[in-house]
Structures are given as structure tokens and as C-alpha cells.
Amino acid sequence: MRVPDQTQPSTMGEGLPSDAVGRRVACDGQRGTVRFVGSVPPTAGLWLGVEWDNPDRGKHDGSHEGVRYFTCRHPKGGSFVRPKKASFGVDYLTAIRRRYEMEVQQVLGEEIQISTRTVEMVGFEAITEKQKVENLTDVALRLCEVSSPGLANEIRNTTPYVLMLDLCGNLLCCWEDVMAITEQMENLKELQLSHNRLRVPSNPTVRPRAFSCLRVLSLTNCALTWPQLLECAPMWPLLEELYVSENDITELQKPNNVLQSLTVLDLSTNPLVDGTVLSIGELPRLENLNMSKTGLSTLRFDDALPGCKTAMFPALKILAVNSNNISEWSVINELEKLQSLVRLSCRQNPLLSQERNPGTAMQLLIARVGRLEALNRWTVLPEDRRGAELDYCKMFGLEWLASGGHRDPQQNRPSAEFTAQHPRYQSLIQKYGAPEDSELKKQEPFALKNQLLSITFVCPDETDRKSVVKKLPDSMIVQKVKGLLYRLLKIPGAELKLSYTSSKVKRFTDNSSCPYTTSKVKLS
């Protein structure tokens, strides 16, 4: 396939910048990168060959009628447009004036109609004084086609107090231009650069003051790989929060001497290779990690035996692994090895759909991860944890006994296989005691008859009344139980007070009855 020569800068016309190739352009609300400038026979005139950020906007891969003019990451990510249809953007200062100064002038000069009288906007000067450009601390220039910094040192004079800068979805093409803007904002702490395409700088530390105070950086959907991020990382020596979802990150490498101050890292919606997350396990301050929609299916901390804590992720408190391919409880067992984990979000994984009852899945998660204070956005209360752990002991009690477990501590030697599958079981029976024979639950296939609980109803205040035994579904609510007892015992529901007793759980009482209750039904 023949590759044509591109038009030389000296022959470019139609107001094109001399460095058009590699620059960013906007056209009909879409953004892209210029990959070619020149003629495309048999048509006359100049064309721009553009690789679009959104490949659905394109038509081909950069070739036309057997001739390759440029290359694209996606087979239909490119197309040709006439220069007059493309915007190469504006500088930062022009965008500021358009976004802020014009708005203030419009407000001050505006007249409004109230009923039948025209009222002039008087007295708003004090309010708009705070909106003046030089007083801005938060600057939002999202989708404003910013492509360059503008005149040297003018940003320092125009917006000197900026703490947060939003440049998402603009036309910046290189980090050098970003640095030329931010080095004039000495107190900048948060920078939003999502939905841009930025070339990696040849010398990341050439402008050491550009990000000297930066704490928060968002680079969502910037077509970045992890090696590219590591190349850029020396620019951000104090960075604490990094958001890089929806990029091209597949394999993670260890961040040597960079990103060591990170407390928050968002890697969601990146096609990560299983096991690669361990490469960032030594980040000393990382507290919040989002790995949702990364394809995660396995996880192993080989430095720690079952029931022990890993040295990896020493500060990690919050973990999100939603919408992944987790289908084995062994992955959850590995999370128990994390020494600081207290908040977990694990929604939309095959593992949870394997349980017939979502509540049972939640209980198993709580029981297997001992320090959780919140699960899937729900607070784990002490009574939730107690109930979950007791049910867990009962659910797997028969397996424990069959593997060599014993109620006598001297004879309690469960197999290594059982301990690997249930690393918290031993500590739980030390906490609550071994389950009684009547409490052990055999794992049965799903059928209605296997889901019924045997409940004995007794009336302690009426000793002559015989106890009643009924098999009820575990999903039956208290109100329906009261209806059943009314039919059985002929006692109005309003006069029933229910309490549940067990050797493992402190007495639970239903306090919804009236204060003049005379009859009492006890569940045991």
C-alpha cells in the first residue's frame, strides 16, 4: 500500500498552523488528533486526516482507495475533513474571557421584566466582584476548546489564586502545554484533565514548579497505558489521588520512587491482566482502590497463609471490585488477609448470583471478612456481624466435623483443605463455641422442602396449652407469622408478643405489640 508525502508546512494554506500534524481539533462536537495534512486524489485542495477519540465518528483506518495516509488505533477510527470545518481551539486566556468576563458583563448590563415593568440589574456588583477572573479559585473550562496557554506569564496575572482547574474535554495535545499553564498557578491542588489526548513529555521534570502542590489528578479516558503514566509520574511528587479509569491500562508495573504518596487510585474500567494488581501492593499510603470493571477473577497473596495477614496493601481500607468475574469464595478469603480493609463493594459478580438468596451472600461476605464495617454501601452493624458469623458456623459445621474438627479443643484438628476454604472458621468457634448438632445445616440442593425451618411455638404464660411445631420458609416475615398464629391459637395479632430464644443468640423480642399484651408466644 503506497504512503503519500504529507504537505510541507511552508506550503500549508487556509490558515492552518505550521505544526498541524499531531494537534487536536474539534468538529461537530467531536474531538480528534490530526494525523495527516495534504491532498487526497482525485479531489482537489487540502484535507485533514483525523483520528477521532470516539471511533464511531470515523469511517476508515486512515487508508483510501488503496493508499494509506495515516494509521488509527481502531479500524474505523479515522476520516478526512476539510480544514475549514475543524477548529484548532483557543488559548487559555481567550477561554477564560469567554467563560467568565463575558458572563459577568452580561449580568451587569442586563435588564429583566417583572410583571409590566422593566427593572435594571442594580446592586449585583458586589456579587459579581467575587466572580471576577482575578479572584477565581475554581476555574471550570470543560469543553471550551483550550489548546494552548497563551501569552507568556499572562495566566499568572489573570488567574493567580486558582486551586482547582477543570480542563476536561479540551484540545491540549501535550503535557508541555499543560505545564506552561499550571506552573503559573502556584497553589494549584486539583487538576481535571479527563477526555484529553496528551503526548508523554520528553523530560517530565523540565518544569518542576508546574505541579509542585498538586494533590488530585483526573485522567479518565485519556488513552493512557500504565508505562506512560509511570513516565509522567515524576511530575507529580505530592500526588494523593489519581483517577485513571477508562484508559488502556492492562499490566501494572511496580511504581519505583513515584506515586508513593497516593491514598486514592481509581483503575476501574481498564482491561487488567489477572494478578497484575500485586505490582502496586507496596504503595505505603494507598487507602482507597477502585478495581471495578477490570475483569478481575482471581487474587492471591502468597506471602500469607490462610488466617494470616499479608504485607501487601498495608494501608488499604476501601476496595471496590464491582462488575468483575469473581466466581470463587477463595478470592474473598484472600481479601480477609488485607490488614486494614473495612469497606468493600463487591456488587454484580457471578459469586453472588450463585446464592439463591442475596441476603445469604451478604452474610457469607460479612462472615468471611472479619473487619468489614461497610459492605456494598450498607453499614455492617454488630448484630449483623454476629448473626452472619453464627449462621456461617452452622452452615459449614458438618464439613468442619467431617474434616477432623471436634468440639473438644484437644481433638480439634480440621484438615488443611478445610482451613484453606474457611480460614476464619476456627477463630469463630473460639468466639461463639462450636454449633450444636441441632443447629448444623446440611447443604441441600435448592428445593422448597430444603428451605423450610422447623419452628416450635410455646406459650409460657399458659402452661396447659400444647406447643405447636411448624415448618416455615426462612423468608417469612413477622406479620405473616402472626397471621398464622392467629389461625392456630385464636389469639388476635395485636395481642401477640413474639420472642426468639436460642443458646447462641440473645433473646430477640418483637416490640410492635400493644402495651396491654396478656399473651406471649415464644419461638424456640
Disulfide bonds with the S-S distance in Angstrom:
none
